[in-house]
Structure formats: structure tokens, C-alpha cells
Amino acid sequence: PPPYTGVWMGDSKLCAIGVHCGSHITSHGLALNCCTDLSWFEHIVPCGLEGKGVTSLSRELGQHIAVSHVLQPFLDSFQEVFECTLVSSEDPG
């Protein structure tokens, strides 16, 4: 439950999920940390949560995990869970 939205590995956030509503516009997004330079998070309080950290797939798995490695499996899972078809702006037509 809020404020602990997202995907967590213990006390560290792996994936942030957000929704913003304003001026009759809704925007949403997510950030999955694959091979993020986590040192930047040492200078802030991530998500405003004292005592919580940030992690990445690379850190958790102990090897470099590139975004290109997880993108298609993520999109496939998204379509399955939400029972939808994703269309890329790069697709013709």
C-alpha cells in the first residue's frame, strides 16, 4: 500500500510505478532499474521514504542485466497480465 507502491526487494525499491492526474490529463509510467548507476540515489531520499533504498536487477542477480535483455519478456508479460495488445509507434500502419 502507499507509500510503498512499486516492486520491492526487501527494503529496496526495484521498480517505481506512478500515476499523475492534473488539468484533465492522466499520465502514468514505470521505471524498472536494470543496470542503473545506483550511486546517484545516495544523494537523495528516494521516493521520500527515509531508511529505504533502491536496487537494480544487476545488483540483485550479481551480473549485468541490460534493458534490451528484459524489454521483450517484460512487454510479453504485460500483455498477458493486462490481456491487451501493445502497439509500437515504430510499427508501420
Contacts in CASP RR format, 6 or more apart in sequence:
PFRMAT RR
TARGET T0000
AUTHOR 0000-0000-0000
METHOD contacts of the structure
MODEL  1
PPPYTGVWMGDSKLCAIGVHCGSHITSHGLALNCCTDLSWFEHIVPCGLE
GKGVTSLSRELGQHIAVSHVLQPFLDSFQEVFECTLVSSEDPG
3 47 0 8 1.000
3 48 0 8 1.000
3 49 0 8 1.000
4 49 0 8 1.000
5 16 0 8 1.000
5 17 0 8 1.000
5 18 0 8 1.000
6 13 0 8 1.000
6 14 0 8 1.000
6 15 0 8 1.000
6 16 0 8 1.000
6 17 0 8 1.000
6 30 0 8 1.000
7 13 0 8 1.000
7 14 0 8 1.000
7 15 0 8 1.000
7 17 0 8 1.000
7 32 0 8 1.000
8 14 0 8 1.000
9 55 0 8 1.000
9 60 0 8 1.000
11 51 0 8 1.000
11 52 0 8 1.000
11 53 0 8 1.000
12 52 0 8 1.000
12 53 0 8 1.000
12 54 0 8 1.000
12 55 0 8 1.000
13 33 0 8 1.000
13 46 0 8 1.000
13 47 0 8 1.000
13 52 0 8 1.000
13 53 0 8 1.000
13 54 0 8 1.000
13 55 0 8 1.000
14 32 0 8 1.000
14 33 0 8 1.000
14 54 0 8 1.000
14 55 0 8 1.000
14 56 0 8 1.000
14 57 0 8 1.000
14 60 0 8 1.000
15 30 0 8 1.000
15 31 0 8 1.000
15 32 0 8 1.000
15 33 0 8 1.000
16 30 0 8 1.000
16 31 0 8 1.000
16 47 0 8 1.000
17 28 0 8 1.000
17 29 0 8 1.000
17 30 0 8 1.000
18 28 0 8 1.000
18 29 0 8 1.000
18 30 0 8 1.000
19 26 0 8 1.000
19 27 0 8 1.000
19 28 0 8 1.000
19 29 0 8 1.000
20 26 0 8 1.000
20 27 0 8 1.000
20 28 0 8 1.000
32 57 0 8 1.000
32 70 0 8 1.000
32 74 0 8 1.000
33 54 0 8 1.000
33 55 0 8 1.000
33 56 0 8 1.000
33 57 0 8 1.000
34 56 0 8 1.000
34 57 0 8 1.000
34 58 0 8 1.000
34 65 0 8 1.000
34 66 0 8 1.000
34 67 0 8 1.000
34 69 0 8 1.000
34 70 0 8 1.000
35 56 0 8 1.000
35 57 0 8 1.000
35 58 0 8 1.000
35 64 0 8 1.000
35 65 0 8 1.000
35 66 0 8 1.000
35 67 0 8 1.000
36 54 0 8 1.000
36 56 0 8 1.000
36 58 0 8 1.000
38 54 0 8 1.000
38 55 0 8 1.000
38 56 0 8 1.000
38 59 0 8 1.000
41 53 0 8 1.000
41 54 0 8 1.000
45 51 0 8 1.000
46 52 0 8 1.000
46 53 0 8 1.000
46 54 0 8 1.000
56 65 0 8 1.000
57 65 0 8 1.000
57 70 0 8 1.000
58 64 0 8 1.000
58 65 0 8 1.000
75 86 0 8 1.000
78 84 0 8 1.000
78 86 0 8 1.000
79 85 0 8 1.000
79 86 0 8 1.000
END
